Amino acid sequence: MQAFAGVLLDISDFPTRHPYGMALLQSRFERILAGWLDELGVPILREREVTGFTQGDSGVDVALSDGTSLRAQYLVGCDGGRSAVRKAAGIDFAGWDATTRWIIAEVQMKEVPEFGLRGGGGIGPAEDGRVGVTLIVPDLDRTDEPTLQDLRDALIRVDGKDYGVHSPHWISSFTDMTRQAVAYRSGRVLLAGDAAHVHAPVGGQGLNIGVQDAVNLGWKLAQVVNGTSPVGLLDTYHAERHPVAARVLQNTMAQRAVGANDERTVALRGILAELLRMDEPRKRIAGMMSGLDIRYDLGEGHPLLGRRMPDLDLVTANGPLRVFALLHHARPVLLNLADPGDLDITPWADRVQLIDATYAGAWELPVLGAVVAPAAALIRPDGYVAWVGDGSDTGLREALRTWF
């Protein structure tokens, strides 16, 4: 399920292996990603705050709070809504001021409350027997850190009792401030995640777009650093990802607007719920909320062009294979579903995988539904389709030159 302004949307009929939403604690998700980075041998320097940087023609010098510095070819600011990197780069953060503030915490409670949504947020289980609390608080303009007493007050306002709350693991606050960097790149400095866009967390969309920012940028940055692509490839990062976040900003503001509990807004939400029970509006909004409807503007052509490649069950000369398994090494894939040997990519053979395969199932895309089966597809390392074949190789070499 997914929800728009509290109106539940059924996505169980979406053409994906995982037609559901999954709630995962942020701390757990961070451990999963950290474990993956450890497997890949990525060095991580912790507790070193970036205090500034200077960039030149050949690289970026990054100053750290411990008095040391690092030099890199590029710097990517993934340092959140208050991004020091974005500010130092002089990139404007345009948008709208906050209208609502929430308190958020993980705490111990003497009495376990009923878990569920309320108070503009909700109460639910956290790790190690703790309870997670997210509730709207009235003090919008407050700038200091919230306290345990503030949390007690918030619980009493919503439930009439504080459940003997004690021993906070952490307490923080956030707002629905809605802003977006006007540029995702300034020379050798780029932005991703909340450093590039902040919005109300309704619908759980922030994690999706932040991770997809990173996946979109990562392979492009790797090709530029390795010298297989010109620096101009990095311009496609802003071109593709800025519109995606701008749309999320619009839908989260819309959800906040229809999320109030006065009688007129409740009436409006009731009408909206009726519309979202109809198949086409439901699929359109659910596709937007899940990110499964994203299409990068790669020109006219087959509906698959610029969209996420479905995870098909393929048959190859070496046995059955899933499409997404081909992307595990972050290399592009040319999937040939016509006669073997029809496509020649010899100049790119060192960087593009050519896979001859067959697929017997129906072709269906989220929101769009059934589409004509393509003869071939060029899949980027981020899973999006850069070229679709119709039985010829028209346009294939141009796409290979553009992206790889």
C-alpha positions, 0 to 999 in steps of 0.5 A: 500500500501507498497513501496520498494525504492519508488516502490509502492506495492499493498497488498490488496490481502493479507490474513489479516483483514488490508491489507493496510499501515497506517500512524500515527503521532508518537505523537498520537501513543505515546499517545495511548500507554501511555493511554493503560499503564495507564489502566493497572496500569503500573507506569511510572517515567518520566524525570529520566535519567539513568546514570548507573547500576550494575548487580549481581546474583539476580538483577540490581541496576539502578542509576538515574540522580536525585540521586536516584536508582531503583532495579529490577530483569531485566533491558531492555534498550529501550533508542534508538540508542544512548542507555546508557544501551547498552553502559554501558552493553559493547554490541558492536553496529556493522554495517555501518556508515551514508551516508545521513543526514535528517532534520526533524521538526514540524513548523508553515508556513505562506504559506501552501506548496503542501503536498507530497514526495520530497527532499528525504523525504516529507512535510505533515500535523502535529497536531494543524495546524503545518506542518511536514518536512523531507528533506535531508541536505548536511552536513553529518558530522555535530554534533550540533542540526539543527536550523530554518535557516537550515530548511529554507535552506533545503526548498529553496534547494528543493522548491525554497522558505521557505514558511515563516516557523516559530515557530518550535515545534521541529527540529531534524536530523537523518541519515541512520547509520545502526547498530545492537547490537551483542547481545540482552542480557548480563546477566540481561540486555536486549535491545529492539527497536532502542537500539538494531538496527538502520537503515534508516526509509524507509518503516516505518519498525522501529516501527513494529520491535521495538514493536514486540521486546517488545511483543516477550520479554515481555511474556518470561520475565514475565514467568521467573520473575514469576518462571514458566520458567527457565532463559534460555527462555530469550535466545530465544529472541535474537535467534528469533529477531536478524535475523528479524532486520538483515534482515530489515537492509539489505533491508533498505540499499538496498533501499537506494542504489536504491533510488538515482536519477542519470540516472543509478539508475533510470534505475535500479529502473525501472527494479525493478518496472517491477519485483515488478508488478509480483505477486510472487516478489510483495508478497515476498517483501511486506511480508518482508516489512510488517513483515507478512512473519516472521517465527521463526525457530521452526523446520520442520513441517506444514507451520504455525509452527513459523509463525503468527497465522491468526485471524480466525473467529471461532465457539465455544460452547459459540458462534463466536470468533476471534482468536486474542480476545483469546490473549488479556490476554497475555496467550498462547492458545491451539486451538483444531479444531478437536474433543473436548476432543482429547487433554489433557493439565492438567499439564498446565491448569493453564497457557494455555487456551484450546479452542475447536472450528471449522473453516470452511474457507480456510487456507491462509498465507501471501506470502505462500498462501493456506496451509493444515488446521491443526487439532490444534495449540499452540499459544504463547502470541505473536501470533506465533505458537509453535506447529501444530497438525495433529490429534495426540498430538505428540510433544505437551508436548515437546512444552508445556514444552519448552515454558510454 
